[in-house]
Amino acid sequence: MKLITLEWVAKAEGDFAVLERESRVRKQPNYDGICFHAQQCAEKYLKAILCEADIAFSKAHSLTSLIDQALLVEPFWETWREHLAYLSVYAVDFRYPGMSADKEQARQSRKLCLEFRKAARQALALDS
């Protein structure tokens, strides 16, 4: 595996670790943070897949744009489009005043991230 791919995986796993820690907090959990790190984990795994396949990508945070490119090497990932579109909204808007995630959105974001992370790690031949 390419070094840059491993770096993206490490960044994705960092976001996953934060998501998991924050998901266990009982007093004042940061639901926005959970959703943001779920989106970030998925984004970084998509970029790892693209790096490994030598597919250039922009610095954008749109998971649907990234999945369009990833379909060149993972054509069955079209089934992830709706889930990744759900996570995409947490990339920017929820980090600023005016929008806040709730417990259900955090739960759903975590669930989708877990599922996509598993698929991405399998595609990269990494342990689940």
C-alpha positions in Angstrom: 0.0 0.0 0.0 1.2 3.5 -0.8 2.5 5.7 2.0 0.0 8.5 1.2 -2.8 5.9 1.4 -1.6 4.8 4.8 -1.5 8.5 5.9 -5.1 9.0 4.8 -6.1 5.8 6.7 -4.3 7.0 9.8 -6.2 10.4 9.6 -9.5 8.5 9.1 -8.8 6.4 12.1 -8.0 9.5 14.2 -11.4 10.8 13.4 -13.0 7.4 14.1 -11.3 7.4 17.5 -12.6 10.8 18.4 -16.1 9.8 17.2 -16.0 6.6 19.3 -14.8 8.5 22.4 -17.4 11.2 22.1 -20.1 8.6 21.5 -19.4 7.2 25.0 -19.7 10.5 26.8 -22.8 10.7 29.1 -22.5 14.2 30.4 -22.8 16.9 27.7 -22.0 14.8 24.6 -21.0 16.8 21.6 -23.5 15.5 18.9 -22.1 18.0 16.4 -18.7 16.6 17.0 -19.8 13.0 16.5 -21.5 13.8 13.2 -18.5 15.9 12.0 -16.0 13.2 12.8 -18.2 10.5 11.1 -18.2 12.7 8.0 -14.5 13.2 8.2 -13.7 9.5 8.7 -15.7 8.6 5.6 -14.1 11.5 3.6 -10.6 10.4 4.5 -11.3 6.7 3.7 -12.7 7.8 0.3 -9.5 9.8 -0.3 -7.4 6.8 0.7 -9.2 4.7 -1.9 -8.6 7.4 -4.5 -4.9 7.8 -3.6 -4.4 4.1 -3.8 -5.9 4.1 -7.3 -3.9 7.2 -8.4 -7.1 9.2 -8.9 -6.7 12.9 -8.2 -9.3 14.7 -6.2 -10.0 18.2 -5.0 -9.9 19.4 -1.4 -13.7 19.5 -1.3 -15.6 17.9 1.5 -18.5 16.6 -0.6 -18.7 12.8 -0.1 -21.0 12.5 -3.1 -18.3 14.1 -5.4 -15.7 11.7 -3.9 -18.0 8.7 -4.4 -18.4 9.6 -8.0 -14.6 9.3 -8.5 -14.4 6.2 -6.3 -16.9 4.4 -8.4 -14.1 4.0 -11.0 -12.5 1.5 -8.8 -15.4 0.4 -6.5 -18.4 0.3 -8.9 -20.7 -1.3 -6.3 -20.2 1.6 -3.9 -23.1 3.4 -5.7 -25.1 1.8 -2.9 -23.3 4.1 -0.4 -24.4 7.3 -2.2 -27.5 8.1 0.0 -25.6 7.3 3.2 -22.6 9.4 2.2 -24.9 12.3 1.2 -26.4 12.1 4.7 -23.0 12.5 6.2 -21.9 15.2 3.9 -24.1 17.8 5.5 -22.0 17.6 8.7 -18.8 18.7 7.0 -19.3 22.5 7.4 -22.7 23.8 8.4 -22.9 22.0 11.7 -19.6 23.5 12.9 -21.1 27.0 13.0 -24.0 28.6 14.9 -27.4 28.1 13.5 -27.4 24.3 13.1 -27.0 21.6 15.8 -27.1 17.9 15.6 -29.3 15.9 18.1 -28.8 12.5 19.7 -30.6 10.6 16.8 -28.5 12.3 14.1 -25.3 11.5 16.1 -26.5 7.8 16.4 -27.3 7.6 12.7 -24.0 9.2 11.7 -22.0 6.9 13.9 -23.9 3.9 12.4 -23.3 4.9 8.8 -19.6 5.7 9.5 -19.1 2.3 11.1 -20.6 0.5 8.1 -18.7 2.6 5.5 -15.5 2.3 7.4 -15.8 -1.5 7.4 -16.4 -1.5 3.6 -13.4 0.9 3.0 -11.1 -1.1 5.1 -12.1 -4.3 3.3 -11.5 -2.6 -0.1 -8.0 -1.6 1.2 -7.3 -5.1 2.5 -7.1 -3.8 6.1 -8.3 -5.6 9.2 -11.9 -4.6 10.1 
